[in-house]
C-alpha cells in the first residue's frame, strides 16, 4: 500500500490545528483511520515533518539462492513429487526447515508445475 500524499497529510494536519474536531471526526472526513490522524499529528509535533517513513522492505526470503536451486533440481528430477515430499527432500539435503506453503509460493513464483495431491 502506498503512503498517503503530502497534500492529504497537510490537509488533515491543518484541519486538526484549525478546528475543534476530534481525531475520529477528521478520520471520517478524510477516510483514513483514527490512528493515522493521531500518529500524523504526533509526528508533526515531534519532528516538524509530514513525510512518510521509508518502506522497510518487508519480510526476508526464507530460502537462499542455493536452496532455491536445490528445489528446482528436485522438481526437475521428480515432477510427480508432492509439496510435502519436496519439503522433506530439501530438509534432508540442506537441513532447511520451511513450511509447505513456502515451497508452494516458491514454485508458483518460479512457474514450476508440481503434483498437487
Secondary structure, DSSP 8 states (H G I E B T S, - for coil): -----HHHHHHHHHHHHHS---HHHHHHHHT--HHHHHHHHHHHHHHS-------------SS-HHHHHHHHHHHHH-TT-BHHHHHHHHHHHH-----HHHHHHHHHHHT---B--
